[in-house]
Each structure stands twice: as C-alpha cells, then as structure tokens.
Amino acid sequence: MLHVTLTRGARTPYQMQQRKPKLGQNFLVDDNARHRIADALGDVSTRTVIEIGPGHGAITTILAERAKKLTCIELDRSLVPELRFKFRNHPNVEIVEADILETDITALVPAGEKALVIGNLPYYITSDILLHLCAHEAAMELAVVMMQREVADRVAAEPGNRDFGLLSATVQMHAEVANVFTLPPGAFDPPPDVYSTVLRMRFAPRFVELGITDAAGFDRFLKLCFQQKRKTLNNNLRAAGYTSEQIAEACGAAEIEPSARAEALPLDRFAALYRAI
C-alpha cells in the first residue's frame, strides 16, 4: 500500500525517525489512484525514475515493471529491508536508505539523461523537498508529487491570489505546475485529517526568458520581497536595506507601484524589478 506520513510537531527527518512509534501512517487503499499516480509519469520504459519515500512499495510495484531504472530513496530504516527483499528479483530497482534532503539527485542520474521523479511528500518538509528538486532541475524533466491539498494550492497559485507567495513564485520560476487530481481522506486507511493533491511539475526554468543571469540572486531577492507577506514591496525592500530613492526608481523602471504587495506581481514584473534594482 502507498505510504504517506502526515506528522504534526516533527521538525526534522531525523526527529521523524526517532518518533516513528508516534507517527500517523496513512496507506492508500484506492487501487485506481495508485495507478493514476504512476501513469502520470507517462512512458518510463527507457527512463530513469527516482521515487521519494516508497513506503511499502505500492507505486514501486507498478514502476518496477515499467521503468528502465528505478531508484527509491527511503528514510525509514525499518522499511528498507522489506523493500530490498520485495524487489530482490528486479535488477532495475535500487533501494537507497537516505534523507532526500541530503541526497545529491543529480548524481543519481546517468550523464546525458533527465530523470523522472515521483513521491509522496511529508507536509512538514514539503517546501524543503520542492526547493531541493528545483536546485537539481537540470537533471530532471518531470516530477509527479503528492502533498497536502493546501500546500498544493499554494504551489500552483497565480499572482493576485492570496495563496500566491514565496513558494509559488520560486517553484514557478523553475517549473510549470499542474494539478493532476485530489484524493479525499477516505482514500486512505486510516483516513488523515487532510485532502491530498497530486501535482505535476515539468521543469522549465524561466530565468533566461526573463533576463535573469543570476538565478540564486533572484531567488534571494524573492525572499526579500515576500519577507512579510502582508507588507508592501516598499516596506519589505526598505527593511532589506534599500533606500526609498532606490526603490522608487526601480519600481518606476519596472512599472510597479511601490505600494503593491508581492502577492499581486507576476513573475515578469519581479524580474523587471530585480534587473532595475
């Protein structure tokens, strides 16, 4: 069955490991859904697939029969022996005991290839995992990932929507995001307290298109703009050390009102402001 861990109060993967007896483990019992998740990757017969948190191997079982190469990253050391035994007759499957946030994804992908990623992301580190994937975007073509519906709504939110924030802007600079489908709590046993949404991320960085030559610098600039989400750009940038004159001049060049909030700006306006300032 599909292993999805939804934990309140845990702060790190290692604390999660130590607190395992207290974790709520929710297993997908909707067989149609697990196939839909695997199908969302498309044809994987010639591809390298990386699975994040395979759990007991519900989706792994499907992909093991389809993928040219399947590498599964599992943190829970009690599950690793089970997975290795279950897929012992599949030479194309590798089970790696590791923390995905400390895993060099690029190193797992053969030179000249782009991997496909699939996984169910614990919601308390969902943002960290998404940003980690973005940091390795050059090695990946597509990711199909499940997360708490509220987080998925933030990732896919459009400018002008209250859900649009730093996570939305950062991920959307690196990938095209689409909602695949949403599962109700009743699709899991035991049912969690939240709905779960599957997102498809097709990695297509927009930095060159928007005239950004320093992607890391632009990501840092976005953090400044969203530092206090309800404050204006003027206030956030002043708090970051820019003068009122610098802000006014840059906003004028970018055709932005200094009194605007970051959540109202499309990515091309952020890029114009960054270039101007």
N, C-alpha and C positions, 0 to 999 in steps of 0.2 A: 504494500500500500504506500501511497505518497506520504512522505514525512514532512510535516510543516510544523515548525516550532514557533509558538507565539508566547513570548515571555515578558512579563512586567517586572521591572526592577533590576534586571540584569544589565550590567554596564559594559562588559567585555566578553569576547568569545570564551576566554579562559574562565571567567566567573560563571558563564553559562555551563561550561564543562563541569565545574565543581558543584553547581547547584542542580545538576541533572535530575536528582530524585524529585525535585520540586517543580520541574518544568511541566507545562501543559503540552502534550504531544497530540496533534490532531492529524488523523490519517484520512486521505481522500478515499471515499468509498464509491464515488461516481466513476465507473469504468470508462464511460464515454468521455468524461472530462480529461482523464489522463491521456487518452489517445488524441484528443483535440490539442492538448498542450504539446505532445510530441510532434503531431502533424504540422503545427505552426512553424516548425523549423524548415519544412519543405524536404526536398530530396537530400539525404545525407549520405548516400551510398559512396560518394567519393570525398567525403569531408571529414575533418577533424572536429569533434564535438566535445565541449567541456561542460560537465554538469556540476553545478554548485549544490552541495547538500543533498545527495541522492537518498538519504534516509534508508529505508528498507528496500529500495530499488524498484519502485513501481514504474517510473518513467525509464529508468535504466534498463529494465527488462525489455521495453519496446525498442529503445535505441540500440541496445546491444546487437539486435538482429538487423539493424539498418545501417549503422554508421561504419565508415571505414576505420575510424579510430575514435574511441570514447574514453576520455579521461575524467574521472569522478573525484571531486575534492570534498572530502568528508571530515569534519572536525571531531565528531563523536567517536572516540576510540573504541567504544563498545560495539559500534555498528561496522567498523572497518573489517574485522574478521568475518562477520556474517556476509558482507558484500563480496569479499575476496573468495569465500567458499562458493557463494551462489553463482559467481561468474568465472569460476576456475576454468571452465571449458570454452571460454570466449577470449582468445588471444588478442582480440582487438580492444578489450576492455582493461583499463588500468585504474586501480583504486588507490588514491593518494590520501594519506592521513595528514591534513594540513588545515590551517586557517586561511580562507580565501583572501582575507585582507593582507596576509603576509606572503601570498603566492605570486610569483612572477608569471603572470598569464602569458606574456609574450614568449617566455622560454618554453612553454608547453606546445607552441605551435611550430610545425616544421617550416623551415625557410621557404619563402615564396608563397606560402598559403595564408588564408584568413580563416580563422576558426568560427564556429557557431557555438553560442553559449545558451544554456538552459538551466533554470533553477528556481527554487522557492526560497525567498529571502526573508530571514527573521526580521520583523519590522523594526526592532530597536537598533539594527545596524543596516537597514535598507539603504539609507542615503550614503553611508560609507561604502557599501558594495557598489552602488551605481557609479559613484565617483571613481572608485578603483577600476571599474570596467572602462570608464571614459579615459582614464590615464593610459590604458592599454588598447585604445581604439584602433591603432594601426595594425594590430594583429587579429582583429575581429571584423566580421561582416555583419553579424546579426546576433541579437540576444532576445530570448523569449523568457521572461521572468515573472513570477507570481509574487504579489505583495499585498499588504493591507489596502483595501479599496481607497481609503482616504489618502494614503501616500501616492497611489497611482494617479488619483485625481490631481494632486499637486504636480506630479512629474509631467502630466500631459496638459496642464492648464495653459490657456492662451493669455497674452497680455490683456490687461483690463479686468481680468477675473481675479477675485480676491484670493484664489488659491495660487495664483502666479507668484512665485518667489524665487529665491536664490537657487533652489534645487531645480525648479522648472527651467530657468534661464541657462544654468550650467549644463544640464543634460541636453537641452535642445540645441545648444551650440555644438554638441558632439554627435547627436543622433536625431533621426526622425522617429518620433514616438507615436504609436498607435495602440488603441485599446483593442484587445482581442476578444475577451469575454470576462464576465464576472460570475463568481460562484457564491451561493448563499451558505450560511453556516451549516445548513442541513446536508451539504455535500460531504461533510467531514464527520468522523467519529473519533472522539466526542466532538460535537459542534463547538467551534470557537465563538467568541463574542463579536467577531467582525466578519464582514464580507471580504472576499479575496478577489483581486483582479489580476489578470494576465496581460502584460504589456509586451509589445514587440518593439524593439529598438534596432533600427537599421543605422549603423554607424556611417555618418556622412558629415564630417566636420565642416563648419561654415566659416572658419577663420579667414581663409584666403578669399573666399567670396565677399566677405565683409571688410576686407582690407586690414585684417589684424595679422601682424607679423610675429607677435609675442603672445602665444596662447596662454601661457602661465600668467603673464602680467595681466591679461584681460580677465582671467578667472579671479585674480586677486581684486581687480577693480570692481567686478560684480559683487564681491563680498562687501566692499565698502558701500556700494550703492544700496544694498539690502541690509546694512548693519542694523538699523532699526526700521523694520518694515513699514511702520505707520508714519514715519517721519518723511519729510520731503527730501528730494535729492540734494537741495541746497544745504539742509541741516546735516545730512549724513556725510556729504563731502567736506563740509566745514569741520566736522568732528574728526575727519581723517587727515586734516592739516592743510587743505586747500583754502585759499583766500576767497573772499566774496567776489573780488575782481576776476580771479581765475575762473571761478565757477560761472559767473555771468557771461564772460567772454566765450567760454567753451560751450555753454548751453545755447548761446546765440548762434554760434557756428554750426551746432548740431540741430538747430531749430527745435529746441526743447525749452519748456518753461521751467525755470529753477524751482518753482513751487510744485512741480509734478512729483508724484510718488513713483518709485521704481517699478511697482507692480503694473503701472499704466504703459510702460515703454516696450515697444517691440525690439527684437534683438538688433535690428539695423540701426536704431537710434542709440542704443547702448554703444555700439561700435563706433558710430559717428562721434559720440561724446568722448569716448576713450581716445580716439585719434586726436580730437581737438584739445583735450586737456593734458 
